[in-house]
Structures are given as structure tokens and as C-alpha cells.
Amino acid sequence: MITSSRSQGDRPPHVLTSEEYPGKVMPAILTSWDLMTLYVLLIFFPTNVSNAIAGGAAGITFWLVGAILFFVPCAIATAQLSVIFPHEGSLYNWAYRIFGSYMSFFVGFCVWLPAPLLLMATSDLAISYIPGLNSGWLTAPWQQGLALSVVILISGFMAVQPHRTVQNITNAAFVLLLIASGLVILAGIVWLATGHAPATSFSRLSDWLITWDPKTGGNFGLFGVITLGYLGVYLPITMQAEAIAPSAETRRQLILRHLLWGTLIVVVGYVLVTFAILVVEGPKSAYVLFALVTTVDTALGKLAGNVVAVCMLGVFCLVTMVYNHIYARFLMVAGFDRRIPVGLGLLNNNRQPARAIAIQTAAAIFITILFFMVIPYLFGSNPADLSLEVYFVGIGAGTILWAFSTIFLFILILALYIRDRRALLLNRLVPMPVLLLSSVVGLITGIIAIVDTALNSWVPLLTNQQWSLIVAGLTAATLMIGAIISMFATGEAAWQEIERGA
């Protein structure tokens, strides 16, 4: 079902409500700067660096390889699809235009489902900096769950404010992120400039290599968790109808500019922050989220370290709001198209999908209470350990689902090439061989990263075998549920169309 107003002069056989309505009722306020700050905030999580630290100098290699094989292909595919199908909803809309109603709902379901888990994860990252400032605070799982719930609730309240207000807060969070990252990078430079030896070996070629061993596994087990640190490329452009783009050429430049500069900032940020921590702290900071602060404490002093802690606390609180704000768009467009209850598409006086945001917020708080305040105290003798296991299993499954939906970027490009090559030829942004090769490479890399993530436990309390069984089973069950729901939703939507036609 390929239709493009640019490749075909006539009107598509069925224009979705979500393709026309958002542009009429939602304010167009987003600039290329706004989209870039969103892009960087949603993808560049300095705490992800703690995984790369475990690989030593090879951690930097992982970031570069992941960028070349996965991140850049994601950006190319996102740019290409955005130019051809310039509508609200990104993957949801692109899947409809290429595969039709069923796959559109299924892909949209897979895209949205991790949202409540992401809200919990980012709020957890925020409060993880509080015990670092004072070890006596938020030590029990129920205390952590309560704090997370408060952060999520506040994020929901902030997300329903006028879009320009939300974006101004987002831009402020971007500045906080730059300050924190800049201090970490400065710490690495000062450490070396003052005559200290680096805490990690960089001198041998073997230090930089990605290795795999049938017995020990080598360091390749880090590939999945590091590569998937680049997830989220298509999220800002989900709000394409809310961007300031009076012409097709303006829209094209808006898309390309934020993807180009955002991708560059993210890759450079990950590489430099990883290098700085390796120089000052070394491998001992592997999997330590507070390593950003201890690195600055060691090289620049306690005051600078506290500034980093406060900045990162603020960043993750505000990123929770940003995720809530953007993911509600997927519920909103599905509501506009009557694929789910139409009430989820209703806008408040600020022209925000308030009901969709409320549903997401409630779902995230429910999961948080379940993970931190119910399961740990009903099962097992050690609530802290059990809450950790449940949390990482949930986040692991959510990450795999997010990655699964992301590889549809490449599937859609390849399908479009087969079904409507003319649309690609008329709107191509890069040479066709580059587009196709990057899509194939990105698809293969994404699958490898998903498999690697499913095979390697994120928490020492679970063996790799236990992790794989639980996470893979949970993910497979969720996908099956999504497939079944998609069939019912597609059938219901078709029936409603028939009734309206009658």
C-alpha cells in the first residue's frame, strides 16, 4: 500500500485522519534547533557509558562501530522516510503507507509499548543520583518506588503544558546535559594535563579490539547493550506536523539539519565521555552509574562533582517529561484514526493529548509500584535484590521491543524499494546503493544487537541462561499479544469504515 503525494500526483486512496488533522489543530512551533535538542536528549545518556567502560579502550571502538553500522543507518532511513511521508506519527504512519493497516498498528504497538518502562527507567536514573549525594537516602525499594512515582507524576503534569513551554524546558535540559558532559570531558583533560597517568591502557592494539572467545565470550557481549544506546532516532520527527515548515524544501532542510548535527553530537559525546572516565577512573567504574560524578570529583574537586550530580538529576527528571510528551503522540494518532478509543486522541486547551499522557503516566506508575513496592515484598527474602532483578528484566525486554520496532526503519526502506522504487528515486537523499547498503547493514546489526542483548544478562543476580529464558520469553509473549490485538484493531477499524460508508 504505497502512496506518496510527491511520487504520485493524485490523492492517496485513503488519507488517514492523523495525516491531516494534527496540522490543523496543533501549533507548529518546532525549529531545527528544537528537534536537535530533542534528538540529543533522547539518545545521549552519559550513564550508558558505564557499560562501555567494562570493555576498556575497546569501549570506544564499540561506540564507533555501533555508530557506523547502526546509528548512522538509522538516521539515513529516518531522514528518507520523513521526506517521503511528512506526517505525524513517524513509524506508525510509514508502516501504514508501505504495508497497510495491520502492520501499521503492530509496529505502532511495538513502538509505544516500551514507553511506560522508559518513564520508569529515566526516573530511576534521576533518583539514582540522590543516594550518591547521601548514602542514607532512598535505600529501601519501597522508598525508591515512591520517589519514582512522584517523578513520573510530575512529568505527566509538565507534559500537558503548552508545547512551546515544554520545548523551552527541553532546551534547558539540553544545556544541563552539555554542562555535565563538558565537566566530565574537562576532568579527563585536566587529569592528563597535570601529569597523571591514565587509569586504562590505550597503548596496545589489543586494548582497542572487539574480541569473541567460545569459552570466555571475550568482550563481544557488550556489543548489544552499547549499540542499543543509540535507540530513539525517529522520536523527534514523530511530531513532524508540529514543526515550522512552510514549504517542502524547508521541511527537508529541517529534517536533515537536526539529524546531521544531532548524530554528530551524540557520537562525539559518547566517545569523549567514555575516554574521560577511562582516563581518570578506569575499569573500576564499569557499570557504575555514578562514575560521571566520581570522575569529576577526582580531577576537579567535590564542588564540580556536585554540579554534575545536580545537572544529571535535572536532566533525567526532564527527560522523563520529554518521553511522556513524545510517546503520547503515538496514542494520539492511533486515536485520531480510530484504531484505539478515540478519546485518547482528544486534546486539552493547550493542544496537548492530555488523555494519552494521563494513560502513559498511570501505566508507568502502576509498573513502578509493582516492580518496587509489591513484588519485592511478596516474593523472596531479599526485597532489594528481587526489585533489581525484576527492574532489569523489565527494562531488558522493553529495550529489545524498542530495538525490534527500530529495525522496521530498514525493513520499510527495503520494502519501499521493492514496491514503489519511483518514490525513492524522486526523493532520495543519498545515492541509492548507499541507502540500500546502509539499510541491509543496519538491519543485520540491529538483529545481532537484539540477540546479543537477549543472551547476556544485565544483572549479576541472574545467569545468562536465566536471563535469556525470562527476557526472550517475555518479549515473545508481548509480540504475540501485540499481533493478536493488531488483528482485532484492524478488523474493528475496517468495520467502522463500512458503517460510516453506509
C-alpha positions in Angstrom: 0.0 0.0 0.0 2.5 2.6 -1.2 1.2 6.1 -1.7 3.2 9.3 -1.8 1.9 12.7 -2.8 5.3 13.5 -4.2 5.8 10.4 -6.2 2.2 10.3 -7.4 0.4 13.4 -8.3 -3.0 12.1 -7.4 -4.5 11.9 -3.9 -3.8 8.6 -2.0 -6.7 6.1 -1.9 -7.2 6.6 1.8 -5.8 9.6 3.7 -5.6 9.0 7.4 -7.2 11.5 9.8 -3.8 11.6 11.5 -2.2 12.9 8.3 -4.4 16.0 8.1 -5.9 16.8 11.5 -2.7 17.4 13.6 -1.5 20.1 11.2 -4.8 21.9 11.5 -5.2 21.9 15.3 -1.7 21.6 16.8 0.6 24.6 16.8 3.7 24.5 14.5 6.4 25.6 16.9 9.4 23.3 16.4 12.6 24.6 14.8 15.6 22.6 13.7 17.3 23.6 16.9 14.3 22.3 18.9 14.4 19.0 17.1 18.2 18.7 17.6 17.9 19.3 21.3 15.2 16.6 21.5 17.3 14.2 19.4 20.4 14.6 21.7 18.4 14.4 24.9 16.6 11.3 23.9 19.7 9.4 22.7 22.7 10.7 24.5 22.5 9.2 28.0 26.0 9.6 29.6 25.1 6.9 32.1 25.2 4.4 29.2 29.0 5.0 29.2 29.3 2.8 32.3 28.6 -0.3 30.1 31.4 0.7 27.6 33.9 1.2 30.5 33.8 -2.6 31.0 35.5 -3.0 27.7 38.4 -0.7 28.4 39.7 1.1 25.3 37.6 -1.2 23.3 34.5 0.5 24.7 35.4 3.5 22.4 35.6 1.1 19.5 32.2 -0.3 20.3 30.7 3.2 20.2 32.3 3.9 16.8 31.4 0.6 15.3 27.8 0.9 16.6 27.6 4.4 15.1 28.8 3.3 11.7 26.8 0.0 11.5 23.6 1.0 13.3 23.2 4.7 14.3 24.1 6.3 11.0 21.9 3.9 9.0 19.0 4.7 11.4 19.5 8.4 10.8 19.6 7.9 7.0 16.5 5.7 7.0 14.6 8.2 9.2 15.5 11.1 7.0 14.5 9.3 3.9 11.1 8.1 5.2 10.4 11.5 6.8 10.9 13.3 3.5 8.7 10.9 1.5 5.9 10.7 4.2 5.9 14.1 6.0 3.2 13.2 8.6 2.7 13.0 12.4 3.4 9.6 13.9 6.7 8.5 12.2 6.9 4.7 12.1 3.2 4.3 12.7 2.4 6.3 9.6 5.3 5.0 7.4 4.2 1.4 8.1 0.7 2.2 7.1 1.8 3.8 3.8 4.1 0.8 2.9 2.4 -2.2 4.5 -1.2 -1.2 5.3 -3.4 -1.1 8.4 -2.4 -4.3 10.2 1.4 -3.7 10.2 0.9 -0.1 11.0 -0.9 -0.9 14.2 1.5 -3.7 15.1 4.6 -1.5 14.5 2.9 1.3 16.4 2.1 -1.1 19.3 5.8 -2.2 19.4 6.9 1.4 19.3 4.7 2.6 22.1 4.8 -0.4 24.5 8.2 0.4 26.0 7.0 3.9 26.9 5.9 3.2 30.5 9.1 1.2 31.1 11.2 4.1 29.7 9.4 6.6 32.0 10.2 4.3 34.9 13.9 3.9 33.7 14.6 7.6 33.3 13.0 8.5 36.6 15.1 5.7 38.2 18.2 7.2 36.6 17.2 10.5 38.2 16.8 9.2 41.7 19.9 7.1 41.4 21.9 10.3 41.9 20.2 11.0 45.2 21.8 8.2 47.2 25.1 9.2 45.6 24.8 12.6 47.2 23.8 11.0 50.6 24.1 7.2 51.1 21.3 7.2 53.7 18.6 8.4 51.3 16.3 6.1 49.3 17.8 2.8 50.3 14.7 0.6 50.5 12.9 -0.5 47.3 9.6 1.0 48.5 11.2 4.4 49.1 12.7 4.2 45.6 9.4 3.3 44.1 7.6 6.1 45.8 10.2 8.6 44.6 10.0 7.3 41.0 6.2 7.6 41.1 6.5 11.2 42.1 8.9 12.0 39.3 6.7 10.2 36.8 3.6 12.1 38.1 5.4 15.4 37.8 6.5 14.5 34.3 2.9 13.9 33.3 1.8 17.3 34.7 4.6 19.1 32.8 3.9 17.3 29.6 0.4 18.6 29.2 1.5 22.3 29.3 1.7 24.3 26.1 4.1 22.8 23.6 6.3 25.9 23.5 6.7 25.7 27.3 7.5 22.0 27.2 10.1 22.7 24.4 11.7 25.6 26.4 12.1 23.2 29.3 13.6 20.6 27.0 16.1 23.2 25.7 17.1 24.0 29.2 17.6 20.3 29.9 19.9 20.2 26.9 22.0 22.9 28.4 22.3 21.0 31.7 23.4 17.9 29.7 26.1 19.9 28.0 27.3 21.3 31.3 27.5 17.9 32.9 29.2 16.2 29.9 31.6 19.1 29.4 32.8 18.9 33.1 33.4 15.1 32.7 35.4 15.7 29.5 37.3 18.6 31.1 38.1 16.3 34.1 39.8 13.9 31.7 41.8 16.7 30.0 42.9 18.2 33.4 43.9 14.7 34.7 46.3 14.2 31.8 47.5 17.8 31.7 48.5 17.7 35.4 50.8 14.7 34.8 48.6 11.8 35.9 48.9 8.5 34.1 45.7 7.2 32.5 43.9 4.6 34.6 43.4 2.5 31.4 45.8 1.1 28.9 45.5 2.7 25.4 48.9 1.8 24.1 48.4 -1.7 22.6 46.3 -2.5 19.6 44.7 -5.4 21.5 43.3 -2.8 24.0 41.1 -1.5 21.2 39.9 -4.7 19.7 36.4 -6.3 19.9 37.0 -9.9 20.7 35.0 -13.1 20.9 36.0 -16.4 22.5 33.8 -19.5 22.5 34.8 -20.2 26.1 35.1 -16.8 27.8 32.9 -14.9 25.4 35.5 -12.1 25.1 34.1 -8.5 25.2 31.6 -9.0 22.4 28.9 -9.4 25.0 28.9 -5.6 25.3 28.0 -5.1 21.7 24.3 -5.3 22.1 23.9 -3.1 25.2 26.3 -0.4 23.8 24.9 -0.4 20.2 21.3 -0.1 21.5 22.4 3.0 23.4 21.7 4.7 20.0 17.9 3.9 20.0 15.4 6.7 19.6 16.5 8.3 16.2 12.9 8.6 14.9 11.3 10.0 18.0 11.7 13.8 17.5 10.3 13.6 13.9 7.2 11.9 15.3 6.0 15.4 15.8 6.6 16.4 12.2 3.2 18.2 11.9 4.2 20.4 14.8 7.4 21.7 13.1 7.7 25.1 11.4 8.0 24.0 7.7 6.0 26.3 5.3 7.4 24.5 2.2 8.7 21.1 1.2 12.2 22.4 0.9 12.1 24.0 4.4 10.9 20.7 5.8 13.6 18.8 4.1 16.3 21.1 5.5 14.7 20.9 9.0 14.9 17.1 8.9 18.4 16.9 7.6 19.9 19.5 9.8 18.7 18.1 13.1 19.7 14.6 12.2 23.1 15.6 10.9 24.2 17.7 13.9 22.4 15.6 16.4 24.1 12.4 15.3 27.5 14.1 15.3 27.0 15.5 18.9 25.7 12.1 20.2 28.7 10.1 18.8 31.3 12.6 19.9 29.7 12.9 23.3 29.7 9.1 23.9 33.3 8.8 22.7 34.7 11.7 24.7 32.8 10.9 28.0 33.9 7.3 27.8 37.5 8.4 27.2 37.5 10.8 30.1 36.2 8.2 32.6 38.6 5.6 31.3 41.5 8.1 31.8 40.5 9.1 35.4 38.7 6.1 36.9 39.5 3.2 34.6 37.7 -0.2 34.6 36.7 0.0 38.2 33.9 2.3 37.1 32.3 -0.3 34.9 28.6 -0.5 35.4 28.7 2.3 38.0 26.1 5.0 37.1 27.7 7.5 39.5 31.1 7.2 37.6 30.3 10.6 35.9 30.4 12.3 39.3 33.4 10.4 40.8 35.4 11.2 37.7 34.8 14.9 38.2 35.3 14.6 42.0 38.7 13.1 41.5 40.0 15.5 38.8 38.2 18.8 39.5 37.1 18.6 43.1 33.9 17.9 45.1 32.1 21.1 44.1 32.4 20.4 40.4 31.3 16.8 41.1 28.2 18.1 42.9 27.4 20.3 39.9 27.5 17.2 37.6 25.2 15.3 40.0 22.6 18.1 40.2 22.7 18.6 36.4 22.2 14.9 35.7 19.4 14.7 38.3 17.7 17.5 36.5 18.4 16.1 33.0 16.8 12.7 33.8 13.8 14.3 35.5 13.2 16.4 32.5 13.9 13.6 30.0 11.1 11.7 31.7 8.8 14.6 30.7 10.1 14.5 27.2 9.5 10.8 26.7 6.0 11.2 28.1 5.4 14.2 25.8 6.6 12.4 22.6 5.3 8.9 23.1 1.8 10.2 23.7 1.8 11.2 20.0 1.6 7.5 19.1 -1.6 7.0 21.1 -2.9 10.3 19.8 -2.6 9.5 16.1 -4.0 6.0 16.7 -6.9 7.7 18.4 -7.4 10.1 15.5 -7.6 7.1 13.2 -10.0 5.2 15.5 -7.6 2.3 15.9 -7.9 2.7 19.7 -10.6 4.6 21.7 -10.9 7.9 20.1 -10.8 9.6 23.4 -7.0 9.1 23.5 -6.7 11.5 20.6 -8.5 14.3 22.4 -6.5 17.5 23.0 -6.7 19.8 26.1 -6.8 23.6 25.9 -3.0 23.6 25.4 -3.5 21.4 22.3 -1.7 18.5 24.0 -3.0 14.9 24.1 -3.7 15.0 27.8 -5.6 11.8 28.0 -2.9 9.9 26.2 -0.3 11.4 28.6 -2.5 10.5 31.6 -2.8 6.9 30.4 1.0 6.6 30.0 1.7 8.2 33.3 -0.8 5.9 35.1 0.7 2.8 33.4 4.3 3.8 34.3 3.3 4.4 38.0 1.5 1.1 38.1 4.5 -0.8 36.8 6.8 1.1 39.2 4.6 0.2 42.2 4.5 -3.4 41.0 8.3 -3.6 40.5 9.4 -1.7 43.6 6.6 -1.9 46.2 4.7 -5.1 45.6 6.7 -8.0 44.0 9.9 -7.4 46.1 7.9 -7.8 49.4 5.6 -10.6 48.3 8.2 -12.9 46.9 11.8 -13.7 48.1 13.6 -12.9 51.3 15.7 -10.0 49.9 13.5 -7.2 48.5 16.4 -5.1 47.3 17.9 -8.0 45.1 14.5 -9.0 43.8 13.5 -5.5 42.8 16.8 -5.2 41.0 16.1 -8.4 39.1 12.6 -7.5 38.2 13.6 -4.0 37.1 16.4 -5.1 34.8 14.3 -7.9 33.3 11.5 -5.4 32.5 14.0 -2.8 31.1 15.8 -5.5 29.1 12.5 -6.8 27.5 11.5 -3.2 26.8 14.8 -2.4 25.2 14.5 -5.4 22.9 11.0 -4.4 21.9 12.2 -0.9 21.2 15.1 -2.3 19.1 12.6 -4.6 17.3 10.4 -1.6 16.3 13.5 0.4 15.2 14.7 -2.2 12.7 11.5 -1.6 10.9 13.1 1.5 9.6 15.3 -0.7 7.4 12.5 -3.1 6.5 10.4 -0.2 5.4 13.2 1.2 3.2 13.8 -2.1 1.5 10.1 -2.8 1.1 9.6 0.7 -0.4 12.4 0.0 -2.9 10.6 -3.2 -4.0 7.1 -1.8 -4.1 7.5 1.8 -5.1 11.0 2.4 -6.3 9.9 5.6 -8.0 9.1 7.2 -4.7 12.6 6.6 -3.5 14.2 7.7 -6.8 12.3 11.0 -6.8 13.0 11.8 -3.2 16.4 10.1 -2.4 18.7 11.9 -0.1 21.7 9.7 -0.7 22.8 7.6 -3.7 20.6 4.5 -3.9 23.4 2.0 -3.4 24.3 3.8 -0.1 20.7 3.8 1.0 20.2 0.1 0.3 23.6 -0.9 1.8 23.0 1.1 5.0 19.6 -0.5 5.4 20.9 -4.0 5.0 23.8 -3.3 7.3 21.6 -1.6 9.9 19.0 -4.4 9.8 21.7 -7.1 10.3 23.4 -5.1 13.1 20.1 -4.5 14.8 19.3 -8.2 14.8 22.7 -9.1 16.2 22.4 -6.5 18.9 18.9 -7.8 19.9 20.2 -11.4 20.1 23.3 -10.3 22.0 21.1 -8.4 24.5 18.9 -11.4 24.9 21.9 -13.7 25.6 23.9 -11.6 28.0 22.5 -10.8 31.5 22.4 -7.2 32.6 22.4 -8.2 36.3 24.8 -10.5 38.1 22.0 -12.0 40.2 20.7 -13.8 37.0 22.8 -16.2 35.0 22.9 -15.7 31.2 20.7 -18.8 30.8 18.1 -17.5 33.3 18.2 -14.0 31.7 17.7 -15.4 28.2 14.8 -17.6 29.2 12.9 -14.9 31.0 13.6 -11.9 28.8 13.2 -13.7 25.5 10.0 -15.4 26.7 8.6 -12.1 28.0 9.4 -10.4 24.7 8.0 -13.2 22.5 4.8 -13.3 24.6 4.4 -9.5 24.3 4.9 -9.6 20.5 2.3 -12.4 20.2 -0.2 -10.3 22.2 0.6 -7.3 20.0 -0.1 -9.4 16.9 -3.4 -10.6 18.2 -4.5 -7.1 19.3 -3.5 -5.7 15.9 -5.8 -8.2 14.2 -8.8 -7.1 16.3 -7.9 -3.4 16.0 -7.6 -3.6 12.2 -10.9 -5.6 11.9 -12.7 -3.1 14.2 -11.4 -0.1 12.2 -12.5 -1.7 8.9 -16.0 -2.4 10.4 -16.3 1.3 11.5 -15.3 2.4 8.0 -18.0 0.2 6.5 -20.6 1.6 9.0 -19.6 5.2 8.2 -19.8 4.5 4.5 -23.3 3.0 4.9 
